[in-house]
Amino acid sequence: MASDLDTVRVLRALFGDMPRAPQGLSDQDTMAWIQQSMTGFEGGAAAYAIEHITRNSMLDIVLRLRESGHLQEDAAFETMLQQISTDEGRKRFMDWCINARKTVDATSRLLNRAKPSWSEPQALFEADAQEVARFVAAQPSGPSALFNEFAALPEVREIGLLDPVPERIYTFAWGFVTEEPGAWNFYLADVWRQGTVGCFDRFLSAWNLETGVPPDEALRPPAVPHDLNFDVGITSFSSLILHADTHAGENATRQWVGQVFISHMLPVMAGRVLDENYDFPSNW
């Protein structure tokens, strides 16, 4: 398997030039920075989203090749890191991936026909009402045993992800949530134990499936607060991130995140993400 250090190095090569919010911004400034980064990106917000998803896909492919392909050779891996750290190198790599994919499409279709009948995975967990209530009431619980387990991971220590320890941590039986101005980062123990990197894309697919939003459409269902946006957890090495304009209705949005997302959506999404036999609609 690819080591934790390999994962961190690939992340840095792929996303080192992507904008990241400065530390210490206010809620309003954070949301303004996020919006400016997306709209200021060449091609606009849609191009930003596509670039993010594309690089995330490359991340998964490179790590798979490191585990069981030609990148097991250290020299080849080092060359690949240099290649994907530039725009031109990433384009050449994606062209190679597209050409390789064309040769296996027919086989993939045959394998899909041979799959057993489809079944819905079970929800990963059942939400605890008291834990949800503490989150809705904005009452952080502080670091827990699960937080300490995650913080002790070599790749987390390597990049100093939780240094200093976040001020607002909400503990749940399934993991924990950290809160920062305008964002909640969700960390699920079963996800980091299986491998966070391999779940980035699957959580995006799970969110799109659960909310009914096709990836190429800007409209969102009425059930999702208008000031709430989903993001893959690459920047925080989490399972997923929910961005919110807290000045646009903090109490109502927090209540929705706790009573709807954590209580009902997240258990179902996580169950689908962690089921290796579950193919999201985009893969059918």
Residue pairs with C-beta under 8 A, 6 or more apart in sequence:
1 67
2 10
2 63
2 66
2 67
4 153
4 154
4 155
4 158
5 154
5 155
5 158
6 63
6 66
6 77
7 63
7 155
7 197
8 155
8 158
8 159
9 81
10 59
10 62
10 63
10 66
10 81
10 84
11 59
11 197
11 234
13 81
13 82
13 84
13 85
14 55
14 58
14 59
14 62
14 84
14 85
14 90
15 55
15 234
15 235
16 85
18 51
18 52
18 55
19 37
20 235
21 30
21 33
21 34
21 37
22 33
25 33
25 181
26 181
27 181
27 182
27 245
27 246
27 247
28 247
29 181
30 180
30 181
30 182
30 183
31 182
31 243
31 245
31 246
31 247
34 182
34 243
37 48
38 44
38 45
38 48
38 49
39 45
41 47
41 48
41 51
52 232
52 234
53 201
53 204
53 215
53 232
54 90
54 94
55 90
56 200
56 201
56 204
56 232
56 234
57 201
58 84
58 90
58 93
58 94
58 97
59 197
59 200
59 234
60 197
60 198
60 200
60 201
61 97
62 71
62 80
62 84
63 197
63 198
65 71
65 80
66 72
66 77
70 76
71 77
71 80
80 93
82 89
83 89
83 90
83 92
83 93
84 90
84 93
112 279
112 284
115 277
116 277
121 271
121 272
121 274
121 275
121 278
122 271
123 267
123 268
123 270
123 271
124 174
124 188
124 190
124 267
124 270
124 271
124 274
125 173
125 174
125 267
125 270
126 267
127 172
127 262
127 263
127 264
127 266
127 267
128 172
128 173
131 170
131 171
131 172
131 173
132 258
132 259
132 262
132 263
133 258
134 141
134 170
135 170
135 177
135 254
135 257
135 258
135 262
136 254
136 255
136 258
136 259
138 254
140 167
140 168
140 169
140 170
140 179
141 169
141 170
141 171
142 169
142 171
143 151
143 165
143 169
143 171
144 169
144 171
144 176
146 171
146 175
146 176
146 187
146 189
147 169
147 171
147 176
147 187
149 189
150 156
150 162
150 175
150 176
150 187
150 189
150 192
151 157
151 162
151 165
153 192
155 237
156 162
156 237
159 237
161 236
161 237
166 178
166 179
166 180
168 178
168 179
168 180
169 176
169 177
169 178
169 179
170 176
170 177
170 178
170 179
172 262
174 188
174 189
174 190
174 270
175 186
175 187
175 188
175 189
175 190
175 191
175 192
175 239
176 187
177 184
177 185
177 186
177 187
178 184
178 185
178 187
178 236
178 238
179 185
181 246
182 243
182 244
182 245
182 246
183 241
183 242
183 243
183 244
184 241
184 242
184 244
184 257
185 233
185 236
185 238
185 241
186 233
186 238
186 239
186 240
186 241
186 242
186 266
187 238
187 239
188 239
188 270
190 270
190 274
191 199
191 239
191 270
191 273
191 274
192 239
194 274
196 233
196 237
196 238
196 239
199 239
199 273
199 274
200 232
200 233
200 234
201 232
202 272
202 273
202 280
203 232
203 233
203 239
203 240
203 269
203 273
204 215
204 230
204 232
205 280
205 281
205 282
205 283
206 268
206 269
206 270
206 272
206 273
206 280
207 213
207 230
207 240
207 269
208 214
208 215
208 280
209 272
209 280
209 281
210 265
210 268
210 269
211 220
211 221
211 223
211 224
211 230
212 221
213 219
213 220
213 221
215 282
220 226
223 260
224 256
225 244
225 249
225 252
225 253
225 256
226 248
227 244
227 245
227 248
227 249
227 253
228 242
228 243
228 244
228 253
228 256
228 257
229 242
229 243
229 244
230 240
230 241
230 242
230 243
231 240
231 241
231 242
231 243
232 240
232 241
233 239
233 240
233 241
235 241
239 270
239 273
242 257
242 261
244 250
244 253
244 257
246 253
272 278
272 280
